[in-house]
């Protein structure tokens, strides 16, 4: 599969090939001359940012870039920001120094000029990209986005031989200090001999998840089914720390950090993410409920919580119940005292309404079910990628 995004011609071509994938992407840096990005209070601010086309609006965050492990990537960059030079720093990726986007060690791109970064997509994981020129200001201005590398031909694995999941989400946390988005800062002049920029103390008034906050977050609730494995990618590009607090019912397991697997999953309902860090968390509810995921924004100077954002969590229904109407994996079915299942080990038992009932465990493939009341259950293997079947119990 050969995928080429040709922004200058506004065309997308998909070419088939048996060779490795060569991926070309063009990002354009722009500055908004009029306030155009709407905050939760209805006010508009100016931004610097990256877009994929000339006509696209600048958003927070910039577009997510997605590649597969081993892709040969040509990331082209066209600077139309009118003032300062910019770069694309590939935050956390294992690329050579010449393509890393740190200006003094790599290169920068002046207004109306272009440049390209070449790299082979590294280990699957969650990464960031941002401008590294006057980076404190330019990142706050909006020049940042998430970059995801997936395992080759395995979109539902965290990495090769890693954890399987049914769906995924990506949250990028940041803040906005509206005083840093004044025209004198966003559209500042540039003097290569004196690149110092004088800015106000940083006192953000808006705390964002994927560019949204407060009532805006009602448009991005976390919804899933009982038994659905969700891979949540979390990253912090702001200047405050984040403390993510999960409802206990989501059974959060942290499995990766900064684009690398942890030696073993760490179960925790609270995760702290400092600026520039990224984590991967597997979430799986075993019953229906409604709650919130809390995102706290911590002032790293005072360690006080400056703000808390809430994302509504709704767990409803059971994952793909209709797929398991053919119950040949369990026999006899209906069963009374014992049931044969295709794998030994342990199986989680959930009622058809989504409530956790217990666990079946056996060193053989024959399981004692005498403790189960009459009814219909969903059985999920705790190994073997969570194979699921349905069982009816008679008494």
Secondary structure as UniProt FT lines:
FT   STRAND          2..6
FT   HELIX           7..9
FT   STRAND          11..15
FT   STRAND          22..31
FT   STRAND          37..38
FT   TURN            40..41
FT   STRAND          44..45
FT   STRAND          48..51
FT   STRAND          65..68
FT   TURN            69..70
FT   STRAND          72..79
FT   STRAND          89..91
FT   HELIX           97..99
FT   TURN            103..105
FT   TURN            111..112
FT   STRAND          114..120
FT   STRAND          125..130
FT   HELIX           135..141
FT   STRAND          144..150
FT   TURN            152..153
FT   TURN            155..156
FT   TURN            160..161
FT   STRAND          167..176
FT   HELIX           178..181
FT   HELIX           183..186
FT   TURN            192..193
FT   STRAND          206..209
FT   TURN            210..211
FT   HELIX           214..220
FT   STRAND          222..226
FT   STRAND          230..236
FT   STRAND          241..245
FT   HELIX           248..250
FT   STRAND          253..257
FT   TURN            258..259
FT   STRAND          260..267
FT   STRAND          270..273
FT   TURN            275..276
FT   STRAND          278..283
FT   STRAND          289..298
FT   TURN            300..302
FT   STRAND          305..318
FT   TURN            319..320
FT   HELIX           321..324
FT   TURN            328..329
FT   STRAND          338..340
FT   STRAND          345..351
FT   TURN            352..353
FT   STRAND          356..362
FT   STRAND          366..368
FT   TURN            370..371
FT   STRAND          375..381
FT   HELIX           384..386
FT   STRAND          388..393
//
